[in-house]
Amino acid sequence: MSRKKVWFLSSAATVWVIGGAAAAQETTTYTYDALGRLTGSSISGGPNTSRVTGTCFDAAGNRTRYDVATSTPTPCPSPTPTPSP
């Protein structure tokens, strides 16, 4: 029974090493707005090449949209200011 446990552990380690090698070939670029919030990312290389994301925020700073695409995401609309009373 202990042989099966050792074999299982070594198999898991082999799968982890192979998976780690594939991920190392990707490059992810992140973009941020003036407040330091993540507004987009793009991946090049590896199996996720050309995957891009975009995040939109309203005037209060709430996230209103998160897009994942294989081309340029739809631009965020300019927030409309709310009139004060």
Jmol script that loads the backbone (N, CA, C; Angstrom):
load data "model"
ATOM      1  N   MET A   1       0.814  -1.188   0.000  1.00  0.00           N
ATOM      2  CA  MET A   1       0.000   0.000   0.000  1.00  0.00           C
ATOM      3  C   MET A   1       0.863   1.260   0.000  1.00  0.00           C
ATOM      4  N   SER A   2       1.991   1.230   0.654  1.00  0.00           N
ATOM      5  CA  SER A   2       2.844   2.410   0.676  1.00  0.00           C
ATOM      6  C   SER A   2       3.446   2.682  -0.696  1.00  0.00           C
ATOM      7  N   ARG A   3       3.610   1.671  -1.520  1.00  0.00           N
ATOM      8  CA  ARG A   3       4.122   1.898  -2.878  1.00  0.00           C
ATOM      9  C   ARG A   3       3.143   2.737  -3.686  1.00  0.00           C
ATOM     10  N   LYS A   4       1.869   2.488  -3.537  1.00  0.00           N
ATOM     11  CA  LYS A   4       0.868   3.265  -4.268  1.00  0.00           C
ATOM     12  C   LYS A   4       0.916   4.729  -3.843  1.00  0.00           C
ATOM     13  N   LYS A   5       1.101   4.984  -2.577  1.00  0.00           N
ATOM     14  CA  LYS A   5       1.163   6.367  -2.111  1.00  0.00           C
ATOM     15  C   LYS A   5       2.371   7.079  -2.699  1.00  0.00           C
ATOM     16  N   VAL A   6       3.499   6.418  -2.740  1.00  0.00           N
ATOM     17  CA  VAL A   6       4.707   7.023  -3.294  1.00  0.00           C
ATOM     18  C   VAL A   6       4.524   7.280  -4.780  1.00  0.00           C
ATOM     19  N   TRP A   7       3.962   6.336  -5.496  1.00  0.00           N
ATOM     20  CA  TRP A   7       3.744   6.511  -6.928  1.00  0.00           C
ATOM     21  C   TRP A   7       2.798   7.675  -7.181  1.00  0.00           C
ATOM     22  N   PHE A   8       1.736   7.776  -6.403  1.00  0.00           N
ATOM     23  CA  PHE A   8       0.772   8.856  -6.564  1.00  0.00           C
ATOM     24  C   PHE A   8       1.428  10.217  -6.331  1.00  0.00           C
ATOM     25  N   LEU A   9       2.224  10.324  -5.303  1.00  0.00           N
ATOM     26  CA  LEU A   9       2.899  11.590  -5.017  1.00  0.00           C
ATOM     27  C   LEU A   9       3.885  11.967  -6.112  1.00  0.00           C
ATOM     28  N   SER A  10       4.609  10.995  -6.643  1.00  0.00           N
ATOM     29  CA  SER A  10       5.556  11.311  -7.711  1.00  0.00           C
ATOM     30  C   SER A  10       4.823  11.686  -8.988  1.00  0.00           C
ATOM     31  N   SER A  11       3.661  11.097  -9.255  1.00  0.00           N
ATOM     32  CA  SER A  11       2.878  11.460 -10.434  1.00  0.00           C
ATOM     33  C   SER A  11       2.376  12.890 -10.320  1.00  0.00           C
ATOM     34  N   ALA A  12       1.921  13.269  -9.143  1.00  0.00           N
ATOM     35  CA  ALA A  12       1.435  14.635  -8.939  1.00  0.00           C
ATOM     36  C   ALA A  12       2.561  15.643  -9.140  1.00  0.00           C
ATOM     37  N   ALA A  13       3.746  15.323  -8.687  1.00  0.00           N
ATOM     38  CA  ALA A  13       4.889  16.222  -8.856  1.00  0.00           C
ATOM     39  C   ALA A  13       5.246  16.368 -10.326  1.00  0.00           C
ATOM     40  N   THR A  14       5.156  15.293 -11.086  1.00  0.00           N
ATOM     41  CA  THR A  14       5.464  15.345 -12.517  1.00  0.00           C
ATOM     42  C   THR A  14       4.464  16.230 -13.244  1.00  0.00           C
ATOM     43  N   VAL A  15       3.184  16.097 -12.937  1.00  0.00           N
ATOM     44  CA  VAL A  15       2.157  16.918 -13.570  1.00  0.00           C
ATOM     45  C   VAL A  15       2.382  18.387 -13.227  1.00  0.00           C
ATOM     46  N   TRP A  16       2.734  18.688 -11.995  1.00  0.00           N
ATOM     47  CA  TRP A  16       2.957  20.066 -11.585  1.00  0.00           C
ATOM     48  C   TRP A  16       4.128  20.682 -12.336  1.00  0.00           C
ATOM     49  N   VAL A  17       5.201  19.939 -12.518  1.00  0.00           N
ATOM     50  CA  VAL A  17       6.384  20.449 -13.219  1.00  0.00           C
ATOM     51  C   VAL A  17       6.057  20.719 -14.678  1.00  0.00           C
ATOM     52  N   ILE A  18       5.336  19.826 -15.327  1.00  0.00           N
ATOM     53  CA  ILE A  18       4.982  20.015 -16.738  1.00  0.00           C
ATOM     54  C   ILE A  18       4.072  21.234 -16.880  1.00  0.00           C
ATOM     55  N   GLY A  19       3.071  21.374 -16.012  1.00  0.00           N
ATOM     56  CA  GLY A  19       2.169  22.519 -16.061  1.00  0.00           C
ATOM     57  C   GLY A  19       2.891  23.825 -15.801  1.00  0.00           C
ATOM     58  N   GLY A  20       3.851  23.835 -14.914  1.00  0.00           N
ATOM     59  CA  GLY A  20       4.608  25.043 -14.608  1.00  0.00           C
ATOM     60  C   GLY A  20       5.459  25.498 -15.770  1.00  0.00           C
ATOM     61  N   ALA A  21       5.965  24.578 -16.552  1.00  0.00           N
ATOM     62  CA  ALA A  21       6.799  24.941 -17.699  1.00  0.00           C
ATOM     63  C   ALA A  21       5.975  25.656 -18.760  1.00  0.00           C
ATOM     64  N   ALA A  22       4.734  25.237 -18.986  1.00  0.00           N
ATOM     65  CA  ALA A  22       3.890  25.873 -19.992  1.00  0.00           C
ATOM     66  C   ALA A  22       3.529  27.297 -19.569  1.00  0.00           C
ATOM     67  N   ALA A  23       3.241  27.514 -18.312  1.00  0.00           N
ATOM     68  CA  ALA A  23       2.855  28.840 -17.835  1.00  0.00           C
ATOM     69  C   ALA A  23       4.021  29.823 -17.896  1.00  0.00           C
ATOM     70  N   ALA A  24       5.237  29.346 -17.803  1.00  0.00           N
ATOM     71  CA  ALA A  24       6.404  30.221 -17.806  1.00  0.00           C
ATOM     72  C   ALA A  24       6.628  30.881 -19.166  1.00  0.00           C
ATOM     73  N   GLN A  25       5.996  30.402 -20.217  1.00  0.00           N
ATOM     74  CA  GLN A  25       6.181  30.957 -21.553  1.00  0.00           C
ATOM     75  C   GLN A  25       5.271  32.157 -21.814  1.00  0.00           C
ATOM     76  N   GLU A  26       4.326  32.441 -20.935  1.00  0.00           N
ATOM     77  CA  GLU A  26       3.406  33.552 -21.123  1.00  0.00           C
ATOM     78  C   GLU A  26       3.965  34.840 -20.513  1.00  0.00           C
ATOM     79  N   THR A  27       3.583  35.969 -21.129  1.00  0.00           N
ATOM     80  CA  THR A  27       3.909  37.279 -20.573  1.00  0.00           C
ATOM     81  C   THR A  27       2.605  38.040 -20.421  1.00  0.00           C
ATOM     82  N   THR A  28       2.315  38.527 -19.226  1.00  0.00           N
ATOM     83  CA  THR A  28       1.099  39.294 -18.967  1.00  0.00           C
ATOM     84  C   THR A  28       1.481  40.738 -18.682  1.00  0.00           C
ATOM     85  N   THR A  29       0.823  41.666 -19.379  1.00  0.00           N
ATOM     86  CA  THR A  29       1.048  43.091 -19.196  1.00  0.00           C
ATOM     87  C   THR A  29      -0.200  43.692 -18.555  1.00  0.00           C
ATOM     88  N   TYR A  30      -0.026  44.452 -17.475  1.00  0.00           N
ATOM     89  CA  TYR A  30      -1.141  45.054 -16.750  1.00  0.00           C
ATOM     90  C   TYR A  30      -1.151  46.563 -16.956  1.00  0.00           C
ATOM     91  N   THR A  31      -2.364  47.163 -17.008  1.00  0.00           N
ATOM     92  CA  THR A  31      -2.508  48.615 -17.083  1.00  0.00           C
ATOM     93  C   THR A  31      -3.366  49.084 -15.903  1.00  0.00           C
ATOM     94  N   TYR A  32      -3.041  50.279 -15.397  1.00  0.00           N
ATOM     95  CA  TYR A  32      -3.723  50.837 -14.230  1.00  0.00           C
ATOM     96  C   TYR A  32      -4.143  52.270 -14.522  1.00  0.00           C
ATOM     97  N   ASP A  33      -5.183  52.731 -13.831  1.00  0.00           N
ATOM     98  CA  ASP A  33      -5.584  54.130 -13.977  1.00  0.00           C
ATOM     99  C   ASP A  33      -4.836  54.989 -12.951  1.00  0.00           C
ATOM    100  N   ALA A  34      -5.163  56.282 -12.901  1.00  0.00           N
ATOM    101  CA  ALA A  34      -4.455  57.209 -12.010  1.00  0.00           C
ATOM    102  C   ALA A  34      -4.663  56.886 -10.530  1.00  0.00           C
ATOM    103  N   LEU A  35      -5.729  56.142 -10.200  1.00  0.00           N
ATOM    104  CA  LEU A  35      -5.997  55.774  -8.810  1.00  0.00           C
ATOM    105  C   LEU A  35      -5.387  54.425  -8.444  1.00  0.00           C
ATOM    106  N   GLY A  36      -4.653  53.820  -9.376  1.00  0.00           N
ATOM    107  CA  GLY A  36      -4.001  52.547  -9.102  1.00  0.00           C
ATOM    108  C   GLY A  36      -4.894  51.333  -9.262  1.00  0.00           C
ATOM    109  N   ARG A  37      -6.053  51.500  -9.890  1.00  0.00           N
ATOM    110  CA  ARG A  37      -6.959  50.367 -10.103  1.00  0.00           C
ATOM    111  C   ARG A  37      -6.588  49.657 -11.394  1.00  0.00           C
ATOM    112  N   LEU A  38      -6.675  48.346 -11.382  1.00  0.00           N
ATOM    113  CA  LEU A  38      -6.399  47.554 -12.579  1.00  0.00           C
ATOM    114  C   LEU A  38      -7.474  47.843 -13.612  1.00  0.00           C
ATOM    115  N   THR A  39      -7.070  48.308 -14.797  1.00  0.00           N
ATOM    116  CA  THR A  39      -8.033  48.613 -15.852  1.00  0.00           C
ATOM    117  C   THR A  39      -7.926  47.675 -17.037  1.00  0.00           C
ATOM    118  N   GLY A  40      -6.833  46.915 -17.129  1.00  0.00           N
ATOM    119  CA  GLY A  40      -6.717  45.993 -18.245  1.00  0.00           C
ATOM    120  C   GLY A  40      -5.496  45.114 -18.133  1.00  0.00           C
ATOM    121  N   SER A  41      -5.504  44.066 -18.935  1.00  0.00           N
ATOM    122  CA  SER A  41      -4.352  43.174 -19.014  1.00  0.00           C
ATOM    123  C   SER A  41      -4.341  42.535 -20.390  1.00  0.00           C
ATOM    124  N   SER A  42      -3.167  42.108 -20.821  1.00  0.00           N
ATOM    125  CA  SER A  42      -3.045  41.387 -22.086  1.00  0.00           C
ATOM    126  C   SER A  42      -2.004  40.293 -21.909  1.00  0.00           C
ATOM    127  N   ILE A  43      -2.248  39.165 -22.568  1.00  0.00           N
ATOM    128  CA  ILE A  43      -1.369  38.007 -22.457  1.00  0.00           C
ATOM    129  C   ILE A  43      -0.767  37.726 -23.821  1.00  0.00           C
ATOM    130  N   SER A  44       0.539  37.496 -23.856  1.00  0.00           N
ATOM    131  CA  SER A  44       1.206  37.104 -25.094  1.00  0.00           C
ATOM    132  C   SER A  44       2.024  35.856 -24.818  1.00  0.00           C
ATOM    133  N   GLY A  45       2.089  34.982 -25.800  1.00  0.00           N
ATOM    134  CA  GLY A  45       2.811  33.726 -25.645  1.00  0.00           C
ATOM    135  C   GLY A  45       1.959  32.694 -24.945  1.00  0.00           C
ATOM    136  N   GLY A  46       2.278  31.444 -25.141  1.00  0.00           N
ATOM    137  CA  GLY A  46       1.554  30.365 -24.478  1.00  0.00           C
ATOM    138  C   GLY A  46       0.170  30.145 -25.054  1.00  0.00           C
ATOM    139  N   PRO A  47      -0.638  29.333 -24.377  1.00  0.00           N
ATOM    140  CA  PRO A  47      -1.954  28.966 -24.902  1.00  0.00           C
ATOM    141  C   PRO A  47      -2.985  30.091 -24.836  1.00  0.00           C
ATOM    142  N   ASN A  48      -2.752  31.137 -24.061  1.00  0.00           N
ATOM    143  CA  ASN A  48      -3.715  32.232 -23.924  1.00  0.00           C
ATOM    144  C   ASN A  48      -3.317  33.472 -24.712  1.00  0.00           C
ATOM    145  N   THR A  49      -2.521  33.324 -25.762  1.00  0.00           N
ATOM    146  CA  THR A  49      -2.082  34.458 -26.565  1.00  0.00           C
ATOM    147  C   THR A  49      -3.282  35.263 -27.048  1.00  0.00           C
ATOM    148  N   SER A  50      -3.155  36.557 -27.049  1.00  0.00           N
ATOM    149  CA  SER A  50      -4.163  37.512 -27.520  1.00  0.00           C
ATOM    150  C   SER A  50      -5.349  37.650 -26.581  1.00  0.00           C
ATOM    151  N   ARG A  51      -5.288  37.116 -25.383  1.00  0.00           N
ATOM    152  CA  ARG A  51      -6.379  37.294 -24.428  1.00  0.00           C
ATOM    153  C   ARG A  51      -6.179  38.640 -23.742  1.00  0.00           C
ATOM    154  N   VAL A  52      -7.215  39.468 -23.764  1.00  0.00           N
ATOM    155  CA  VAL A  52      -7.151  40.789 -23.145  1.00  0.00           C
ATOM    156  C   VAL A  52      -8.338  40.964 -22.201  1.00  0.00           C
ATOM    157  N   THR A  53      -8.166  41.801 -21.196  1.00  0.00           N
ATOM    158  CA  THR A  53      -9.258  42.121 -20.281  1.00  0.00           C
ATOM    159  C   THR A  53      -9.390  43.628 -20.180  1.00  0.00           C
ATOM    160  N   GLY A  54     -10.567  44.075 -19.829  1.00  0.00           N
ATOM    161  CA  GLY A  54     -10.815  45.493 -19.613  1.00  0.00           C
ATOM    162  C   GLY A  54     -11.795  45.668 -18.468  1.00  0.00           C
ATOM    163  N   THR A  55     -11.576  46.670 -17.644  1.00  0.00           N
ATOM    164  CA  THR A  55     -12.446  46.940 -16.504  1.00  0.00           C
ATOM    165  C   THR A  55     -12.908  48.386 -16.574  1.00  0.00           C
ATOM    166  N   CYS A  56     -14.211  48.606 -16.362  1.00  0.00           N
ATOM    167  CA  CYS A  56     -14.777  49.955 -16.371  1.00  0.00           C
ATOM    168  C   CYS A  56     -15.288  50.302 -14.977  1.00  0.00           C
ATOM    169  N   PHE A  57     -15.183  51.585 -14.636  1.00  0.00           N
ATOM    170  CA  PHE A  57     -15.637  52.082 -13.339  1.00  0.00           C
ATOM    171  C   PHE A  57     -16.599  53.244 -13.551  1.00  0.00           C
ATOM    172  N   ASP A  58     -17.558  53.407 -12.627  1.00  0.00           N
ATOM    173  CA  ASP A  58     -18.447  54.565 -12.692  1.00  0.00           C
ATOM    174  C   ASP A  58     -17.814  55.736 -11.933  1.00  0.00           C
ATOM    175  N   ALA A  59     -18.532  56.859 -11.873  1.00  0.00           N
ATOM    176  CA  ALA A  59     -17.982  58.064 -11.242  1.00  0.00           C
ATOM    177  C   ALA A  59     -17.703  57.869  -9.753  1.00  0.00           C
ATOM    178  N   ALA A  60     -18.411  56.927  -9.115  1.00  0.00           N
ATOM    179  CA  ALA A  60     -18.207  56.665  -7.685  1.00  0.00           C
ATOM    180  C   ALA A  60     -17.080  55.667  -7.439  1.00  0.00           C
ATOM    181  N   GLY A  61     -16.493  55.140  -8.505  1.00  0.00           N
ATOM    182  CA  GLY A  61     -15.391  54.194  -8.359  1.00  0.00           C
ATOM    183  C   GLY A  61     -15.813  52.741  -8.308  1.00  0.00           C
ATOM    184  N   ASN A  62     -17.096  52.457  -8.545  1.00  0.00           N
ATOM    185  CA  ASN A  62     -17.580  51.081  -8.560  1.00  0.00           C
ATOM    186  C   ASN A  62     -17.273  50.429  -9.901  1.00  0.00           C
ATOM    187  N   ARG A  63     -16.892  49.173  -9.868  1.00  0.00           N
ATOM    188  CA  ARG A  63     -16.641  48.456 -11.124  1.00  0.00           C
ATOM    189  C   ARG A  63     -17.980  48.191 -11.792  1.00  0.00           C
ATOM    190  N   THR A  64     -18.118  48.629 -13.031  1.00  0.00           N
ATOM    191  CA  THR A  64     -19.375  48.454 -13.752  1.00  0.00           C
ATOM    192  C   THR A  64     -19.293  47.383 -14.825  1.00  0.00           C
ATOM    193  N   ARG A  65     -18.086  47.071 -15.277  1.00  0.00           N
ATOM    194  CA  ARG A  65     -17.957  46.072 -16.334  1.00  0.00           C
ATOM    195  C   ARG A  65     -16.571  45.463 -16.294  1.00  0.00           C
ATOM    196  N   TYR A  66     -16.512  44.164 -16.618  1.00  0.00           N
ATOM    197  CA  TYR A  66     -15.239  43.452 -16.737  1.00  0.00           C
ATOM    198  C   TYR A  66     -15.336  42.610 -17.991  1.00  0.00           C
ATOM    199  N   ASP A  67     -14.527  42.896 -18.986  1.00  0.00           N
ATOM    200  CA  ASP A  67     -14.562  42.188 -20.263  1.00  0.00           C
ATOM    201  C   ASP A  67     -13.345  41.294 -20.418  1.00  0.00           C
ATOM    202  N   VAL A  68     -13.561  40.124 -20.998  1.00  0.00           N
ATOM    203  CA  VAL A  68     -12.473  39.228 -21.391  1.00  0.00           C
ATOM    204  C   VAL A  68     -12.694  38.938 -22.866  1.00  0.00           C
ATOM    205  N   ALA A  69     -11.684  39.183 -23.685  1.00  0.00           N
ATOM    206  CA  ALA A  69     -11.846  39.036 -25.129  1.00  0.00           C
ATOM    207  C   ALA A  69     -10.535  38.583 -25.765  1.00  0.00           C
ATOM    208  N   THR A  70     -10.605  38.301 -27.062  1.00  0.00           N
ATOM    209  CA  THR A  70      -9.401  37.955 -27.820  1.00  0.00           C
ATOM    210  C   THR A  70      -8.982  39.105 -28.723  1.00  0.00           C
ATOM    211  N   SER A  71      -9.692  40.218 -28.635  1.00  0.00           N
ATOM    212  CA  SER A  71      -9.305  41.432 -29.356  1.00  0.00           C
ATOM    213  C   SER A  71      -9.513  42.605 -28.398  1.00  0.00           C
ATOM    214  N   THR A  72      -9.349  43.809 -28.864  1.00  0.00           N
ATOM    215  CA  THR A  72      -9.487  44.984 -28.002  1.00  0.00           C
ATOM    216  C   THR A  72     -10.895  45.049 -27.416  1.00  0.00           C
ATOM    217  N   PRO A  73     -11.023  45.124 -26.075  1.00  0.00           N
ATOM    218  CA  PRO A  73     -12.359  45.210 -25.479  1.00  0.00           C
ATOM    219  C   PRO A  73     -13.041  46.531 -25.819  1.00  0.00           C
ATOM    220  N   THR A  74     -14.359  46.549 -25.692  1.00  0.00           N
ATOM    221  CA  THR A  74     -15.129  47.760 -25.932  1.00  0.00           C
ATOM    222  C   THR A  74     -14.662  48.855 -24.978  1.00  0.00           C
ATOM    223  N   PRO A  75     -14.426  50.065 -25.486  1.00  0.00           N
ATOM    224  CA  PRO A  75     -13.965  51.144 -24.607  1.00  0.00           C
ATOM    225  C   PRO A  75     -14.992  51.464 -23.516  1.00  0.00           C
ATOM    226  N   CYS A  76     -14.514  51.920 -22.399  1.00  0.00           N
ATOM    227  CA  CYS A  76     -15.392  52.299 -21.287  1.00  0.00           C
ATOM    228  C   CYS A  76     -16.024  53.653 -21.580  1.00  0.00           C
ATOM    229  N   PRO A  77     -17.316  53.794 -21.259  1.00  0.00           N
ATOM    230  CA  PRO A  77     -17.935  55.111 -21.430  1.00  0.00           C
ATOM    231  C   PRO A  77     -17.417  56.070 -20.369  1.00  0.00           C
ATOM    232  N   SER A  78     -17.404  57.347 -20.695  1.00  0.00           N
ATOM    233  CA  SER A  78     -17.006  58.350 -19.700  1.00  0.00           C
ATOM    234  C   SER A  78     -18.125  58.451 -18.673  1.00  0.00           C
ATOM    235  N   PRO A  79     -17.791  58.401 -17.384  1.00  0.00           N
ATOM    236  CA  PRO A  79     -18.853  58.493 -16.379  1.00  0.00           C
ATOM    237  C   PRO A  79     -19.563  59.837 -16.447  1.00  0.00           C
ATOM    238  N   THR A  80     -20.890  59.801 -16.346  1.00  0.00           N
ATOM    239  CA  THR A  80     -21.677  61.025 -16.339  1.00  0.00           C
ATOM    240  C   THR A  80     -21.759  61.531 -14.909  1.00  0.00           C
ATOM    241  N   PRO A  81     -21.297  62.746 -14.658  1.00  0.00           N
ATOM    242  CA  PRO A  81     -21.362  63.251 -13.282  1.00  0.00           C
ATOM    243  C   PRO A  81     -22.805  63.414 -12.819  1.00  0.00           C
ATOM    244  N   THR A  82     -23.053  63.101 -11.569  1.00  0.00           N
ATOM    245  CA  THR A  82     -24.383  63.261 -10.992  1.00  0.00           C
ATOM    246  C   THR A  82     -24.503  64.689 -10.464  1.00  0.00           C
ATOM    247  N   PRO A  83     -25.561  65.408 -10.878  1.00  0.00           N
ATOM    248  CA  PRO A  83     -25.693  66.783 -10.384  1.00  0.00           C
ATOM    249  C   PRO A  83     -25.947  66.791  -8.878  1.00  0.00           C
ATOM    250  N   SER A  84     -25.334  67.735  -8.197  1.00  0.00           N
ATOM    251  CA  SER A  84     -25.554  67.841  -6.751  1.00  0.00           C
ATOM    252  C   SER A  84     -26.752  68.754  -6.491  1.00  0.00           C
ATOM    253  N   PRO A  85     -27.507  68.500  -5.415  1.00  0.00           N
ATOM    254  CA  PRO A  85     -28.724  69.314  -5.149  1.00  0.00           C
ATOM    255  C   PRO A  85     -28.430  70.737  -4.777  1.00  0.00           C
TER     256      PRO A  85
END
end "model"
wireframe off; spacefill off
backbone 0.3
color backbone group
